[in-house]
Structure formats: structure tokens, C-alpha cells
Amino acid sequence: MRLDETYEGHEVFRHLSDYADFYKSLSFSVFAFVSLGTKAVCNIDSYVYKSMRGTLESIKHSLLNRRIADAYTLLRRYHDSAVINIYSNLYLKDNFSIENFVVDKIQNWLEGKDPLPRYGDMLKYIEGSVEVAQINKLLSENTRYREIRKRCNDFTHYNFYRTLLLNDNEVFLNRTKTLEGFSRDLDNILIWHLSYLFLLNQHYMMSSDYMDSLECGSTPPKDSQYLVAPFVQKIFDSVVKTNRMDIATEIMNTTAMKLE
């Protein structure tokens, strides 16, 4: 019973709820921003973030049922979604212009005509980008993310017998240590996503004050377009600053947004 209480009371469950809430708020917040380079009427990222929220909720459900291998498989999907989101945004920025008003590679993916490149190719594109070079440097200071991906694959493909056993909730195993590692991996993937996202799309951090004023027919307060939404500041403080102050400093130094 003590083991159950330790497991079920682990902070990862609170984090999963908080991160799902973050993506829910982000999805709503960015909906009105036009995705330049596509034919989409609304922001294509809005639905990506809703999907990511769903994946995080599914991870929580799997972990509560002690299906750790399933949770790691979903964690890989969450990582895939983050890579897709950053790749598509970066590719649109690199290729959209007046002469190339619709970027075919992304538009064809939206219409179901062609898939995006493989995970490895998308990651290579991101890591080779000059626009996010400093974040790339900070995130590649060690092999952390390669190790996370390997762990996800080990659980997804049952590369080891123990990874299979950790999906059988009737087998007595001390899962708490594995849960600790899972929690760190989750945080690191979120940091990876936010590091690129806040650098590429600074306006995604915007509070509703500016748009609310326009919708009410009022003149927005001076510089209100640079105010940061409370839910963004909260995740920035609790996850990015707490775990990677070097990345937090880089983002704060390069953005016009009033991050604290």
C-alpha cells in the first residue's frame, strides 16, 4: 500500500495535468493567428496543440494504470508532435514569400496528399537551421535527447524483457524509479518544444489584452502587444527557468515579449 501511495502521489501526475492545461490554453490563444504559407483559415498549430493535450491526458491514464511501456510509446508520440510542430513552422518561415504564397510541402500534408519527412529528416532540418542556431547549441550540449528517444524506442518495441514486464500491471515491480525517469524525460521534451516555439513564434506568448481591446473597439494600451499571457509565464517559470536557466536567459534576451 505504501508503494501505491508513493506511485499515485508522484508529481508527474500533477505535471501531466498542468502541461495538458497549458496546451489547451495555447490552442485557444493562437487560434486567430493566420498560418502564412497555407490555405488554412485558422491557425494550423491550434489543432496540433489540442492533439498534444490529448496525448498528455492519455499518458496520465496509462501511468495511473501502471502501463509504463504504453506511456513511453505515447511519450514518443508527444515528442513526434513537438518535432512536427517546430519543423512545419520553421519550414513555412523559410519558404513562404509573395512569390511562393502556398508552401506545397506543408499544404499537401494538411490536405492528406503527402506525409511530412521522416522524424530523423525533420530533426536534421531543425538542427541545421541558422535561425535557431543558439537554441540548437544549448540543446545539443550533451546526448540527453538521443537517450530519451532511445528509451522511448526501447519501450515501444519491447527491446528488453523488463520493458515488457513494466506494461503488465499485475506483475509486482518497483515502478517508482522508472516513474522518476519518465518524469524527467517528460519535462525535457516540453523544454525542447518550448525552447524553439518561444523563439520562432514570439507572438504566441501574447496575452489577450491587446486583442481584447481591438475587439471592444478600444485603442489597445501602449505596448500591450508585448505582454505575456499568465499561462505562458507560469510554464516558463515552472519548467524552463527551473530546469534550464541558460535557455530561459537566451529566450528572454532575444524576444521583445515582456517575459520576466
C-alpha beads as a LAMMPS data file, in Angstrom:
LAMMPS data file: protein, C-alpha beads

260 atoms
259 bonds

1 atom types
1 bond types

-500.0 500.0 xlo xhi
-500.0 500.0 ylo yhi
-500.0 500.0 zlo zhi

Masses

1 110.0

Atoms # bond

1 1 1 0.000 0.000 0.000
2 1 1 2.905 2.299 0.724
3 1 1 4.206 1.675 -2.785
4 1 1 0.786 2.561 -4.258
5 1 1 0.674 5.821 -2.336
6 1 1 4.201 6.705 -3.443
7 1 1 3.372 5.915 -7.055
8 1 1 -0.010 7.571 -7.282
9 1 1 1.191 10.612 -5.366
10 1 1 4.143 11.214 -7.672
11 1 1 4.449 14.753 -9.022
12 1 1 4.425 13.517 -12.627
13 1 1 0.633 13.234 -12.488
14 1 1 0.275 16.872 -11.474
15 1 1 2.754 17.869 -14.162
16 1 1 0.838 15.980 -16.835
17 1 1 -2.355 17.811 -15.863
18 1 1 -0.562 21.175 -15.828
19 1 1 1.075 20.586 -19.208
20 1 1 -2.206 19.436 -20.752
21 1 1 -3.851 22.618 -19.437
22 1 1 -1.017 24.668 -20.939
23 1 1 -1.581 23.206 -24.406
24 1 1 -5.324 23.723 -24.056
25 1 1 -4.757 27.420 -23.304
26 1 1 -2.161 27.735 -26.055
27 1 1 -4.512 26.172 -28.600
28 1 1 -7.211 28.702 -27.785
29 1 1 -4.771 31.618 -27.654
30 1 1 -3.192 31.091 -31.107
31 1 1 -6.352 30.126 -32.999
32 1 1 -6.794 33.531 -34.653
33 1 1 -3.206 33.847 -35.894
34 1 1 -3.054 33.094 -39.625
35 1 1 -0.659 30.309 -40.687
36 1 1 1.157 32.079 -43.521
37 1 1 2.144 29.754 -46.341
38 1 1 -1.016 27.626 -46.113
39 1 1 -4.607 27.867 -47.307
40 1 1 -5.880 27.301 -43.780
41 1 1 -8.404 29.814 -42.476
42 1 1 -7.401 29.285 -38.845
43 1 1 -4.056 28.574 -37.243
44 1 1 -2.937 25.024 -38.010
45 1 1 -0.954 24.844 -34.754
46 1 1 -4.128 25.241 -32.717
47 1 1 -5.176 21.696 -33.575
48 1 1 -1.650 20.377 -33.087
49 1 1 -1.729 21.662 -29.508
50 1 1 -5.160 20.151 -28.894
51 1 1 -3.784 16.819 -30.087
52 1 1 -0.749 17.164 -27.826
53 1 1 -3.060 17.875 -24.914
54 1 1 -4.908 14.644 -25.681
55 1 1 -1.659 12.685 -25.797
56 1 1 -0.647 14.005 -22.379
57 1 1 -4.031 13.026 -20.965
58 1 1 -3.598 9.534 -22.448
59 1 1 -0.140 9.288 -20.883
60 1 1 -1.604 10.116 -17.486
61 1 1 -4.285 7.457 -17.908
62 1 1 -1.672 4.842 -18.899
63 1 1 0.585 5.672 -15.971
64 1 1 -2.276 5.567 -13.483
65 1 1 -2.969 2.052 -14.783
66 1 1 0.750 1.208 -14.414
67 1 1 1.142 0.617 -18.158
68 1 1 4.547 2.273 -18.320
69 1 1 5.512 0.887 -21.727
70 1 1 2.308 2.293 -23.217
71 1 1 3.057 5.617 -21.551
72 1 1 6.529 5.684 -23.107
73 1 1 5.053 4.899 -26.510
74 1 1 2.764 7.886 -26.086
75 1 1 5.698 9.969 -24.861
76 1 1 7.403 9.212 -28.183
77 1 1 4.271 10.404 -29.952
78 1 1 4.344 13.596 -27.896
79 1 1 7.965 14.100 -28.954
80 1 1 6.996 13.408 -32.587
81 1 1 4.277 16.054 -32.339
82 1 1 6.741 18.595 -30.966
83 1 1 9.192 17.905 -33.797
84 1 1 6.410 18.149 -36.402
85 1 1 5.235 21.435 -34.914
86 1 1 8.678 23.038 -34.937
87 1 1 9.612 21.632 -38.347
88 1 1 6.407 22.850 -40.010
89 1 1 6.746 26.331 -38.505
90 1 1 10.392 26.600 -39.463
91 1 1 9.808 25.256 -42.971
92 1 1 6.973 27.741 -43.534
93 1 1 9.166 30.612 -42.352
94 1 1 11.983 29.518 -44.644
95 1 1 9.844 29.042 -47.757
96 1 1 6.881 31.425 -47.600
97 1 1 7.088 34.548 -49.756
98 1 1 4.906 36.629 -52.059
99 1 1 6.218 34.529 -54.945
100 1 1 5.597 31.299 -53.008
101 1 1 2.355 32.136 -51.239
102 1 1 1.418 28.499 -50.558
103 1 1 4.197 26.180 -49.374
104 1 1 3.315 22.894 -51.070
105 1 1 5.121 20.550 -48.688
106 1 1 3.093 21.737 -45.699
107 1 1 -0.140 22.299 -47.615
108 1 1 -0.015 18.786 -49.084
109 1 1 0.408 17.394 -45.572
110 1 1 -2.618 19.376 -44.405
111 1 1 -4.695 18.043 -47.303
112 1 1 -3.567 14.442 -46.795
113 1 1 -1.768 14.245 -50.135
114 1 1 1.773 13.684 -48.864
115 1 1 3.329 12.875 -45.491
116 1 1 5.948 15.057 -43.908
117 1 1 9.571 13.835 -43.996
118 1 1 10.675 11.139 -41.580
119 1 1 11.383 12.086 -37.975
120 1 1 15.146 11.981 -38.498
121 1 1 14.991 14.224 -41.549
122 1 1 12.778 16.768 -39.785
123 1 1 15.117 16.812 -36.797
124 1 1 18.118 17.251 -39.078
125 1 1 16.401 20.217 -40.744
126 1 1 15.733 21.852 -37.371
127 1 1 19.238 21.227 -36.089
128 1 1 20.716 22.675 -39.277
129 1 1 18.726 25.894 -39.102
130 1 1 20.669 29.133 -38.686
131 1 1 17.564 30.833 -37.265
132 1 1 17.565 28.655 -34.156
133 1 1 21.316 28.058 -34.016
134 1 1 21.794 29.227 -30.430
135 1 1 18.966 27.059 -29.105
136 1 1 20.360 24.139 -31.104
137 1 1 23.719 24.685 -29.426
138 1 1 22.210 24.736 -25.936
139 1 1 20.023 21.692 -26.503
140 1 1 22.846 19.630 -28.030
141 1 1 25.348 20.217 -25.233
142 1 1 25.011 16.538 -24.298
143 1 1 23.313 13.349 -25.512
144 1 1 20.203 13.830 -23.363
145 1 1 17.687 13.887 -26.197
146 1 1 19.199 10.968 -28.075
147 1 1 18.996 8.963 -24.866
148 1 1 15.347 9.937 -24.335
149 1 1 14.488 8.867 -27.869
150 1 1 16.293 5.566 -27.357
151 1 1 14.364 4.930 -24.137
152 1 1 11.065 5.651 -25.892
153 1 1 12.002 3.217 -28.662
154 1 1 13.085 0.539 -26.191
155 1 1 9.666 0.635 -24.527
156 1 1 7.748 0.968 -27.796
157 1 1 9.444 -2.040 -29.401
158 1 1 9.994 -4.068 -26.207
159 1 1 13.702 -4.177 -26.873
160 1 1 14.247 -5.601 -23.397
161 1 1 12.193 -8.069 -21.375
162 1 1 11.883 -5.638 -18.478
163 1 1 10.192 -3.048 -20.714
164 1 1 7.520 -5.633 -21.465
165 1 1 7.085 -6.505 -17.800
166 1 1 6.584 -2.841 -16.933
167 1 1 3.424 -2.888 -19.018
168 1 1 1.903 -5.746 -17.009
169 1 1 0.236 -4.117 -14.022
170 1 1 -0.316 -7.472 -12.337
171 1 1 3.407 -8.145 -12.048
172 1 1 4.914 -6.795 -8.826
173 1 1 7.742 -4.426 -9.720
174 1 1 9.009 -1.268 -8.096
175 1 1 7.846 1.161 -10.769
176 1 1 8.612 4.310 -8.802
177 1 1 12.219 4.574 -10.033
178 1 1 11.083 4.205 -13.630
179 1 1 8.418 6.827 -12.991
180 1 1 11.136 9.223 -11.793
181 1 1 12.986 8.794 -15.076
182 1 1 9.778 9.174 -17.052
183 1 1 9.038 12.455 -15.288
184 1 1 12.473 13.845 -16.217
185 1 1 12.027 12.756 -19.834
186 1 1 8.615 14.421 -19.992
187 1 1 10.000 17.702 -18.665
188 1 1 12.898 17.644 -21.097
189 1 1 10.648 17.117 -24.113
190 1 1 8.437 20.008 -23.027
191 1 1 11.543 22.191 -22.642
192 1 1 12.706 21.150 -26.125
193 1 1 9.365 22.189 -27.615
194 1 1 9.038 25.480 -25.762
195 1 1 12.643 26.489 -26.462
196 1 1 12.064 26.516 -30.209
197 1 1 8.450 27.635 -30.063
198 1 1 9.030 30.763 -27.981
199 1 1 11.940 31.717 -30.212
200 1 1 10.203 31.123 -33.558
201 1 1 6.728 32.413 -32.688
202 1 1 7.192 35.065 -30.064
203 1 1 3.649 36.348 -30.644
204 1 1 2.320 33.015 -29.354
205 1 1 3.255 34.263 -25.887
206 1 1 0.965 37.295 -26.194
207 1 1 -1.672 37.927 -23.563
208 1 1 -5.265 38.584 -24.612
209 1 1 -5.170 42.265 -23.567
210 1 1 -4.231 43.589 -26.992
211 1 1 -6.818 41.592 -28.969
212 1 1 -9.492 42.154 -26.338
213 1 1 -9.102 45.915 -26.740
214 1 1 -9.388 45.700 -30.519
215 1 1 -12.472 43.505 -30.327
216 1 1 -14.102 46.015 -27.967
217 1 1 -13.319 48.872 -30.352
218 1 1 -10.863 50.430 -27.921
219 1 1 -7.301 51.572 -28.504
220 1 1 -5.006 48.945 -27.003
221 1 1 -2.795 50.170 -24.159
222 1 1 0.688 51.141 -25.256
223 1 1 2.990 48.122 -25.790
224 1 1 0.217 45.733 -24.736
225 1 1 1.148 43.526 -27.701
226 1 1 4.297 42.644 -25.767
227 1 1 2.529 41.488 -22.624
228 1 1 2.892 37.780 -21.906
229 1 1 -0.106 35.574 -21.150
230 1 1 -0.138 34.408 -17.493
231 1 1 -0.315 30.734 -18.506
232 1 1 2.840 31.191 -20.629
233 1 1 4.730 32.959 -17.848
234 1 1 3.700 30.201 -15.443
235 1 1 5.046 27.369 -17.618
236 1 1 8.165 29.391 -18.409
237 1 1 8.869 29.868 -14.700
238 1 1 7.980 26.376 -13.508
239 1 1 9.618 24.345 -16.279
240 1 1 12.092 26.298 -18.411
241 1 1 13.599 28.550 -15.735
242 1 1 13.636 25.831 -13.104
243 1 1 15.385 23.260 -15.288
244 1 1 17.263 25.227 -17.960
245 1 1 18.068 28.769 -16.900
246 1 1 20.550 29.021 -19.777
247 1 1 17.735 28.516 -22.295
248 1 1 15.405 30.823 -20.360
249 1 1 18.059 33.553 -20.473
250 1 1 18.575 33.092 -24.212
251 1 1 14.853 33.424 -24.912
252 1 1 14.471 36.468 -22.660
253 1 1 17.467 38.141 -24.332
254 1 1 16.169 37.613 -27.858
255 1 1 12.453 38.313 -27.519
256 1 1 10.596 41.614 -27.486
257 1 1 7.954 39.999 -25.300
258 1 1 7.957 41.020 -21.638
259 1 1 8.960 37.701 -20.153
260 1 1 10.074 38.006 -16.546

Bonds

1 1 1 2
2 1 2 3
3 1 3 4
4 1 4 5
5 1 5 6
6 1 6 7
7 1 7 8
8 1 8 9
9 1 9 10
10 1 10 11
11 1 11 12
12 1 12 13
13 1 13 14
14 1 14 15
15 1 15 16
16 1 16 17
17 1 17 18
18 1 18 19
19 1 19 20
20 1 20 21
21 1 21 22
22 1 22 23
23 1 23 24
24 1 24 25
25 1 25 26
26 1 26 27
27 1 27 28
28 1 28 29
29 1 29 30
30 1 30 31
31 1 31 32
32 1 32 33
33 1 33 34
34 1 34 35
35 1 35 36
36 1 36 37
37 1 37 38
38 1 38 39
39 1 39 40
40 1 40 41
41 1 41 42
42 1 42 43
43 1 43 44
44 1 44 45
45 1 45 46
46 1 46 47
47 1 47 48
48 1 48 49
49 1 49 50
50 1 50 51
51 1 51 52
52 1 52 53
53 1 53 54
54 1 54 55
55 1 55 56
56 1 56 57
57 1 57 58
58 1 58 59
59 1 59 60
60 1 60 61
61 1 61 62
62 1 62 63
63 1 63 64
64 1 64 65
65 1 65 66
66 1 66 67
67 1 67 68
68 1 68 69
69 1 69 70
70 1 70 71
71 1 71 72
72 1 72 73
73 1 73 74
74 1 74 75
75 1 75 76
76 1 76 77
77 1 77 78
78 1 78 79
79 1 79 80
80 1 80 81
81 1 81 82
82 1 82 83
83 1 83 84
84 1 84 85
85 1 85 86
86 1 86 87
87 1 87 88
88 1 88 89
89 1 89 90
90 1 90 91
91 1 91 92
92 1 92 93
93 1 93 94
94 1 94 95
95 1 95 96
96 1 96 97
97 1 97 98
98 1 98 99
99 1 99 100
100 1 100 101
101 1 101 102
102 1 102 103
103 1 103 104
104 1 104 105
105 1 105 106
106 1 106 107
107 1 107 108
108 1 108 109
109 1 109 110
110 1 110 111
111 1 111 112
112 1 112 113
113 1 113 114
114 1 114 115
115 1 115 116
116 1 116 117
117 1 117 118
118 1 118 119
119 1 119 120
120 1 120 121
121 1 121 122
122 1 122 123
123 1 123 124
124 1 124 125
125 1 125 126
126 1 126 127
127 1 127 128
128 1 128 129
129 1 129 130
130 1 130 131
131 1 131 132
132 1 132 133
133 1 133 134
134 1 134 135
135 1 135 136
136 1 136 137
137 1 137 138
138 1 138 139
139 1 139 140
140 1 140 141
141 1 141 142
142 1 142 143
143 1 143 144
144 1 144 145
145 1 145 146
146 1 146 147
147 1 147 148
148 1 148 149
149 1 149 150
150 1 150 151
151 1 151 152
152 1 152 153
153 1 153 154
154 1 154 155
155 1 155 156
156 1 156 157
157 1 157 158
158 1 158 159
159 1 159 160
160 1 160 161
161 1 161 162
162 1 162 163
163 1 163 164
164 1 164 165
165 1 165 166
166 1 166 167
167 1 167 168
168 1 168 169
169 1 169 170
170 1 170 171
171 1 171 172
172 1 172 173
173 1 173 174
174 1 174 175
175 1 175 176
176 1 176 177
177 1 177 178
178 1 178 179
179 1 179 180
180 1 180 181
181 1 181 182
182 1 182 183
183 1 183 184
184 1 184 185
185 1 185 186
186 1 186 187
187 1 187 188
188 1 188 189
189 1 189 190
190 1 190 191
191 1 191 192
192 1 192 193
193 1 193 194
194 1 194 195
195 1 195 196
196 1 196 197
197 1 197 198
198 1 198 199
199 1 199 200
200 1 200 201
201 1 201 202
202 1 202 203
203 1 203 204
204 1 204 205
205 1 205 206
206 1 206 207
207 1 207 208
208 1 208 209
209 1 209 210
210 1 210 211
211 1 211 212
212 1 212 213
213 1 213 214
214 1 214 215
215 1 215 216
216 1 216 217
217 1 217 218
218 1 218 219
219 1 219 220
220 1 220 221
221 1 221 222
222 1 222 223
223 1 223 224
224 1 224 225
225 1 225 226
226 1 226 227
227 1 227 228
228 1 228 229
229 1 229 230
230 1 230 231
231 1 231 232
232 1 232 233
233 1 233 234
234 1 234 235
235 1 235 236
236 1 236 237
237 1 237 238
238 1 238 239
239 1 239 240
240 1 240 241
241 1 241 242
242 1 242 243
243 1 243 244
244 1 244 245
245 1 245 246
246 1 246 247
247 1 247 248
248 1 248 249
249 1 249 250
250 1 250 251
251 1 251 252
252 1 252 253
253 1 253 254
254 1 254 255
255 1 255 256
256 1 256 257
257 1 257 258
258 1 258 259
259 1 259 260
